[in-house]
Structure formats: C-alpha cells, structure tokens
C-alpha cells in the first residue's frame, strides 16, 4: 500500500491535477464554450439539412398514402360498378333464358296441339270411314238376316203345318216384324 501512495503522489505532482478532467472546475468555461459551439453547429445542421430531408420524406410518404387511398377508392368504385354491371348482365341473361324457355315451351305446346288436332282429325276420318263400313256391313247383314228370317220362318211353318207356306206371305210377315 505504501507503494500505491507513492505512485499517486508522483502522478499528482507530475500531472498537476488529481480530478477527472470533465469534472475539473477550472475547465468549465472552456467546456461550456465548446458545448455551445457544438450544440449550435448541430442545431444549424439539423435545421438546414437534416430536418428538411426528414420532412420531405414524411411529406412524400403522406402524399403516397393519400394517393394510394385515392387509388383504392377509385378501384373500389370500379369494382362496385363492375359488380353492378355483372349483376345486371346476369339478371338480363336469366330473363332472356326464361323467355327462351317459355317460348320453347309455348312452341312445343303449339306443335303438340297441332299434332294432336291432326291426329284427331285423322282418327275422326278413320272413325267415319269405319262407321260407314260398319253401316254397310250391318245393312248387308240385315238384308241377309231378312233372307235368313224368311227361310227360317218358312221352314218352321212347313214343319209345324206340314206343308210349304207361300213365300210372299212369309216375306210380308217377316217384313212386318223387322224394324
């Protein structure tokens, strides 16, 4: 420890001061002068160079954000307009499709009705022809029935009476009974 005191004493005598230089009260005025010079230079530099650049960057960013917001608003309006146009087109397409479907149904119904009427008229003509043929066949059959009835009546009368009846009398009798 004695050696440390000797060294400290030697430093005190050689350097002239034992205090830390920034805390040495004898150097305060020069430190304050240099502080004001450095602060003034820094203030001047920031005011003339640094802050305008920072302000310019901030203003550019603000303008860019405003432009981006305006662009986004315009794009949103375009998208809304496009969506409305798309919905309108879809509604028109649906209406057109429904109209086409209704027209096709009406056309098919008209074609089916025309076909049905043609078939009905053809069937009516066939039925009329068939009824004429039936009437002709019935008339022919009725003429044969009258003949058969005369022959049968003559045969019955001959069998019951034992002799052949007069054909004219049998024909008159059968004609009276027939409708």
HUBEL-V890518 format. One record per residue. RES is the residue in one small letter. SS is DSSP state (H for helix, E for strand, - for the rest). PHI is phi in radians with two decimals (NA if undefined). OMEGA is omega as a letter, one per 30 degrees, with the letter a starting at -180 (none if undefined). Layout:
res = (RES/RES)
ss = (SS/SS)
phi = (PHI/PHI)
omega = (OMEGA/OMEGA)
//
This chain:
res = (x/x/x/x/x/x/x/x/x/x/x/x/x/x/x/x/x/x/x/x/x/x/x/x/x/x/x/x/x/x/x/x/x/x/x/x/x/x/x/x/x/x/x/x/x/x/x/x/x/x/x/x/x/x/x/x/x/x/x/x/x/x/x/x/x/x/x/x/x/x/x/x/x/x/x/x/x/x/x/x/x/x/x/x/x/x/x/x/x/x/x/x/x/x/x/x/x/x/x/x/x/x/x/x/x/x/x/x/x/x/x/x/x/x/x/x/x/x/x/x/x/x/x/x/x/x/x/x/x/x/x/x/x/x/x/x/x/x/x/x/x/x/x/x/x/x/x/x/x/x/x/x/x/x/x/x/x/x/x/x/x/x/x/x/x/x/x/x/x/x/x/x/x/x/x/x/x/x/x)
ss = (-/H/H/H/H/H/H/H/H/H/H/H/H/H/H/-/-/-/-/-/H/H/H/-/H/H/H/H/H/H/H/H/H/H/H/H/H/H/H/H/H/H/H/H/H/H/H/H/H/H/H/H/H/H/H/H/H/H/H/H/H/H/H/H/H/H/H/H/H/H/H/H/H/H/H/H/H/H/H/H/H/H/H/H/H/H/H/H/H/H/H/H/H/H/H/H/H/H/H/H/H/H/H/H/H/H/H/H/H/H/H/H/H/H/H/H/H/H/H/H/H/H/H/H/H/H/H/H/H/H/H/H/H/H/H/H/H/H/H/H/H/H/H/H/H/H/H/H/H/H/H/H/H/H/H/H/H/H/H/H/H/-/-/-/-/-/H/H/H/H/H/H/H/H/H/H/H/-/-)
phi = (NA/-1.13/-1.24/-1.12/-1.12/-1.18/-1.19/-1.13/-1.19/-1.18/-1.19/-1.09/-1.37/-1.42/-1.37/1.57/-2.51/-1.87/-1.53/-1.18/-0.97/-1.15/-1.72/-1.38/-1.17/-1.30/-1.77/-1.05/-1.07/-1.19/-1.12/-1.14/-1.08/-1.14/-1.09/-1.17/-1.14/-1.14/-1.15/-1.10/-1.07/-1.07/-1.11/-1.06/-1.11/-1.15/-1.22/-1.62/-2.02/-1.24/-1.16/-1.06/-1.14/-1.12/-1.08/-1.11/-1.09/-1.11/-1.15/-1.08/-1.13/-1.09/-1.13/-1.12/-1.11/-1.09/-1.13/-1.11/-1.13/-1.10/-1.08/-1.13/-1.12/-1.08/-1.14/-1.13/-1.11/-1.11/-1.13/-1.12/-1.12/-1.12/-1.13/-1.11/-1.12/-1.12/-1.10/-1.11/-1.10/-1.10/-1.10/-1.11/-1.12/-1.08/-1.09/-1.13/-1.11/-1.15/-1.12/-1.12/-1.13/-1.14/-1.10/-1.12/-1.11/-1.11/-1.12/-1.13/-1.15/-1.13/-1.13/-1.14/-1.15/-1.11/-1.12/-1.11/-1.11/-1.11/-1.14/-1.11/-1.17/-1.11/-1.14/-1.10/-1.14/-1.12/-1.12/-1.09/-1.10/-1.13/-1.14/-1.11/-1.14/-1.13/-1.11/-1.17/-1.13/-1.11/-1.08/-1.13/-1.12/-1.17/-1.16/-1.21/-1.12/-1.09/-1.15/-1.12/-1.12/-1.12/-1.14/-1.14/-1.09/-1.08/-1.19/-1.19/-1.12/-1.16/-1.24/-1.33/-1.57/1.52/-2.35/-1.35/-1.39/-1.29/-1.08/-1.19/-1.19/-1.13/-1.12/-1.11/-1.14/-1.18/-1.14/-1.20/-1.40/-1.27/-1.33)
omega = (l/a/l/l/a/l/a/a/l/l/a/a/a/a/l/a/l/a/l/a/a/a/a/a/a/a/a/a/l/l/l/l/a/l/a/l/a/l/l/l/l/l/l/a/a/a/a/a/a/a/l/l/l/l/l/l/l/l/l/l/l/l/l/l/l/l/l/l/l/l/l/l/l/l/l/l/l/l/l/l/l/l/l/l/l/l/l/l/l/l/l/l/l/a/l/l/l/l/l/l/l/l/l/l/l/l/l/l/l/l/l/l/l/l/l/l/l/l/l/l/l/l/l/l/l/l/l/l/l/l/l/l/l/l/l/l/l/l/l/l/l/l/l/l/l/l/l/a/l/a/a/l/l/a/a/a/l/a/a/a/l/l/a/a/l/a/a/a/l/a/l/a/a/l/l/a/a/l/none)
//
